[in-house]
Amino acid sequence: MADEQHLDLIDNAFSNFREDGPLPAPLGTGAVRTTVRHRHRVRVMTAGALAALAVAAPITAYATGRLDSNGPPTVPGATATVSESAAPEPTTVEPTKSAPDGRITQTDLGNAVLDLPKWVDEQLNQGMCPTGRQQFSKGRTKAADDVADFSHIGTAAVKKVVHADVDGDGAQETVAVIECITGELGVQAVVGFDRDASGAIVTMGLVVGSDLGGAAKGRPEVIRDIRVAGTKIEAELGDLVICCVDDEQPVTNYHWRTYSWTGTAFAQTGGPTAMPQNPRLTNLGVKLTGTPVRVNGTEITGALTATIHNAGPTAQEPVLWLTVPAGISLKNLPSNCRLLNDVEVVLRCELPKLQVGKDTTFKVDFAGPAATFPVGTQIEAVIHVYTNITDRDHDERDYYGDTDPRDNFTALKFTVSS
């Protein structure tokens, strides 16, 4: 394939990233289903770009053994905390000539050849983000359009550097946040660095890394900050990253974890071992039932009932979206509902606060001309339920807190009978 074709493939991939702008308010069946897939768009973008790379050039991955230690595995849903007393305390000694000075400035680190460990997000190790020995310049690796072999499309950058004597040899080492941006979101890795006897920069290992799909596996989806605590490193981890609408409400819940050098790798020695419960999120379920739709003179009539259940962990204010085909009119609507007319008929209702473990029902009658919906016609009603984030302003494009749309989306088909 000619070089121009290589560039066209990558150009198209990045154009898709840039053109995929903010989501509009869910209007219609197709838009509602788009909203359901909203949290997973970054995965789609990643897969699409990776497919372009597969055509353009072979994808290579760098694998190392020692560099990808990330401490004890987390248990989804667990809230256990690692005791600080369990932290191995390196023995502090006076600096000697045998202990190289591992204090590396952010400028020097950002202009060096660094051995990057594997990213925790496995998909990004398949050519999306640079791993292995990488040349940094002015704080970042080369972008995809600067790389002749198109081996990756993500750019790694040094975001923050701290210094501490993590191994107790009397000299400081360097711990940095390295970020890789692919499309609209990025992943972060906290990595330890030192110098060998010759003064060359060597990688100690991975302290902790983020994973864009990590919330479901008890992993952090974002790393916001790092700091020093004696000989230990503390990282501020977030449970959830929302993509990709600018006016979404912040729902990420942050906490700090502590990591220590064991002599061969970094391990967690303090803080929660899994994501603490996020008070901004909830788990809604919805079921949809209806009466038979029958021809009544020149029109058809029917009714549907949505039952919404709040499985917790906090009381929330459900927001219901109902979509029916154009030509159907909705009747007996509550005062907290309003119609949003597009190609299809869309109804949006803000329901009263629903306590944990409780149900609420929503009923609506509908009708339509029999000439448009003759006997045998199927009419599909689609229900989608989110929750308002309590005590926050909101509009139609806000993020409503439910991270798992599988149970808060349902559809029901009515067949017109005589």
N, C-alpha and C positions, 0 to 999 in steps of 0.2 A: 504494500500500500504506500502511496506517495506521502511525503511529509505533509503536503497540504491537506490530505484526507485525514491524517492523524490530528492535525490542528482543528479541522472542522468538527470532528467527533467531540473533542474536549470543549470546543467553543459552544457547541449545542448543549452539552451537559450543563455548563455554567450558565447559559442563557436561561435554561429551564429554572435554575435556582433563583436567578434574579427576577424572572417574570412571575414567579409563583407568589403573588402578593397576598395581602390580608384577606381572610375569609369574610364574605358578606354574611349578613344575617341569614340563618337557614330559611330558604324560601322554596318550598316544593319538595317532593319525594327525593329527587336527585340530590338536592342541597342538604337535606337532612342526613342522607347516607354519607355525603361528603363530610358532614360534621362528625359523624360516628368515626370516620377514619382520620379525623383531624390530628389526634395525638401521634399517629403513626406516619405522618407525611415525611418526616426526616428519613425514615427507613426506606420509603419509596424512592426519595431522591438519591439516597446512597446507592440503592440497588441499580437505579437507572444509570448513574454515572459509572458504576462498576461495570455494567454491561458494555458501555461505550469503550471502556479501557480494555475489556476482554477482546474487542475487535481490533483495537489500535495496537496493542502490544501484549506480550506475556506479562502476567502479574507475578511478582516475586514477593515472598515474605521472609523476614528474617526472624529466626527463632533462637533464643538463648535459654539456657537452663537456669542460671543463678539469678537472672535479673527480674523474673516475674513473680517473686514472692509477694503476697499481699496479706500476710497474716492469717489468722483463723477464719474459716468460712463463716458467713453470716447465715442466720436462720430467718427466713421471711416470717414477719409477724412477731418475732421475739423482741423483748425489750431489756434483755439482760445487759448489765454493765460490767466491764472488765475492771477489776479493782486495781487502783494505782499501786497498791502494795505488791502486786504480782510483777511489777515492771522490773526487768533486770537493770541494775545500776552499774554502769561501767565504772571501773576503778580509775579515779582521776590521778594522773601522775604529772610530774613536771615535764614540760616539753623538752625533748631531746633531739639530737640530730637524726635519730631513727624515725621520728614522727614528722613526716612532711607537712608543710603548711597547706591545709586543704581549704583555706578561706579564699574563695574565688568570687570576684565581683560579678555583678550581673552583666556588665559590659564585656568582661573577658569570657564569661560563659556563653554569651550571645555571639561570640566571634570565634568559637572553637569547634573542633570536631568532637562530637559527643556520641557515645554509644547509648542509643535510646532503647529501653526495655519494651517488651510487647505491651500493647494497650489492653486494658481490661475488657473493653468492648471488642470481642473477637472479630466482628465483621470488619472493623477498621484495620485489623492486621493483614487483611487480604488485599493490600495495595492502596487503601484509602488514606492511611496516615503513614508517615515515614517511621521506620524502625531500624535498628542496627546503627552502624556508624554513619552519622550525618554531619555535613558541614553547615554550621550556622554562620550567618553574616548579618550584622546589625540586628541581632536578636531573633532571627528566624531562619528557617530553611528555605530553599528555593521553592517558588510556587510551581504549580503544574506546568504552566506555559514556559517555565525556564528549564524544565527537565527534558533532556533529549529523548530518553527512553520511555517517558510517560509511566514511570514505575509507581507514581502515586499522584493523587490530586489534592490531598490535604497539605496544609502548611503548618509546621510545628513552630511554636514561638515560646520564648522564655518570658513568663509573665511576672514572676516574683522570686526573689532569692532571700534566704535567711541563713544564718551561720550558727553552729553549735558544735560542741565537742561530743558528738553522738557516740563515738566508740571509746571514749575515755583514754585516749592516748596523749592527752595534754595539748593537742592542737585542734583547731576548729575544722569542721567539715562544712560542706555547702549542701543545702537542700533547696530545690527549686520547684516551682509549679511550671510544667510544660503543657501547653495547650495545642491541640490540633483542631483546626476549623475545617469542616467539610460541609459546604452548603450554608444553611442558615443556623446550624447549631455546631457546638464543639464538644470535645471531651478533654479532660484534664488528667495529668499524672503528676504526682509528687514524687520526685526522684532525688536520691542522695548521690553526691559526687565528692571525690577526694583527689589527692595527687599521689602519685607513686614516688619512689625514691629519686627518679629522674626528673620529677616536676611535671610529668604528663598527667592530664586529667583522666581519671578513671571513674567508672560508674559503680557505686556501691550496690544499688538496687532500687526497686520500686517500693515506695512507702505505701501509697494507696492510689488507686485510679478510679475514675468515674466511668459509668456505663449508661448510654442513652436509654437503654431499656432496663436499667438496673432496678427500678423501684419494685417490679414484680418479683425480683430475686433477692430483695433485701439489700441491694447495693446502692450507693449514692449515684445520682444522675449528674451531679455537678459538684465541683470543689470551689468554694468561694475564696478561701484564704488559708494561710498557714502562719504559725508563730512558734517561737521557741519557748520551752518550759524546762529550764535546766539543761539536762543532756537529752531531753526528749523533744519530739516534734508533735505539734498539735495541728490538726487539719479541720477546717470548718466545712462540713459536708451537707449537701442538700438532697432531699428525697425525690424531687420532681422538677423536670424542665418542660415548659410548655412551648410548643411550636405551632404556629408561627405568626400569630396575630398581635400587632403592636399594642392594642388596647385591652388585652386580657388582664384580668386581675392577678396579682401575684399570689400564688398558692404554695410556693416552695417553703418547706419547713427545714430549718438549718439546726445543726448541733455540732459539737466538737468531739473529736476522738484523739486519743494519744497513741503515739507509735514510738518504739524504742528499737535500737540496734541490738541484735542478739549475739553478734559475733560473726554471723554469716548472712543475715538478712534482717529486714525490718519486720516487726510484728506489732499488732495492736496490743497495747497494755493498759488502756484506760478508755472510758466512755462507752456508749451503747454499742452492742454488737450487731444491731439491726436498726432499721429506720423507726424512730419513735412515731407514735400515732400522730398524724397530721390533723389538727383540729379543723382545718379549712375544707377537708374532704368528706365525702359521704358515700354511701352505697345504696343507690335507689334501684328498685325493681318496679316494673309496670306490666300489667296484664290487661288485655283488651277483649271485651265481649260485646256482642250485639244482638239485636232482635232481627228476625227475618225481614228482608226488604221486599215489599209487595207493591204491585201496581194498584193505585187507588184513583180510579177515574183517569184524569189526564196527567197524574203525577205519581211518583214513587215515594214511599215514606219508610223510614227506619229510625233506629236509635242505636247508640253505642255507649258503653261504659268503660272507663279506664280506672283500674285500681292501682294506686301507687303505694309502695311499701318502703319505709325508711329502715334499712338494716343498720344504720349508725355509721360512725360512732357519735355523731352530734345531731341535734335538732336542726333542720334546714327548711328553707322555703322552696318547695318544688316549682319549677317553671316547665309548663307543658306545651309542646308543639303538636298540633294536629294538622295533618295534610290530607285533603280529599280531592278528587278530580274536579276540574272546572265544570261548572254547571250545577254542582251540588250546593244547596243553600243550607246553612246551619241555623238552627232555631233554639230559642229558650237559652241563650247564652248568659252565663253569670256576668256580673258587672266588672269582674277583674280579668275579662278576656277582651281581646281585640283582633279584628281580622286584618291580615296582611295579604292582599290580593296580588297574585302574579299570574303565571300561566295556570297554576293550580290554586286552590283555595287553602290558605294557611291560617290557622288560628293559634294565637299565643295567649296563654293564661298564666297568671301568677297566683299560685294557690297559697292558702294560709300555712303558717309554720307547722311542720310535721315532726312530732317527737319521735325519738328512737324507738323502734319496734312497733310503731303504729301504722295504720293504713288510712288512706283517704280516697274517696271516689269522685270521679268527674263524669257527668252524664250530659249528653247532647243529642238532640233530635236533628234529623236531616231530611231533606226532600229534594226532588229533582224532576224535570219534565220526563214523562213516560216516553215521549218521542225520542229523546236523547238517550234514555236508558231503558230500552225495551226488555221484555222477559228474556232471561238467559244472560244478560250483561253482567259482568263482574265489576264491582266497585271496590277499590282498595283504599282503606284508611290506614294511615301511618301515624304512630304515636312515638314521640321522643321526649324524655323527661330529664332535665338537669336540676340543679339546685342553685338558688342565689347564694352567693357568699354573704353570710350575715354581716350586718353593720357596714356594708360597703356599697358605694354607688354602683350601678350596673346599667347596661343597655343591651340591645339584642345580640351584640357580638362579644359580650363578656364570656369568660370561661367559668362555667358553673360548678366546678368542683368534683364531678364524678369522673374518676379516671378510667373506669371500666364501663364502656357503653354497651356491652353485650346484653345486659339485663335491663337497661333503661331505654331500649329501642324495640318496638314490636310493630307488626303490621297484621291487618285482618282483612280478608276479602269477603264481600257480600255478593251473593248471586240474586239478581232480581227474579222474583217468582210472581205468578199471577194470583 
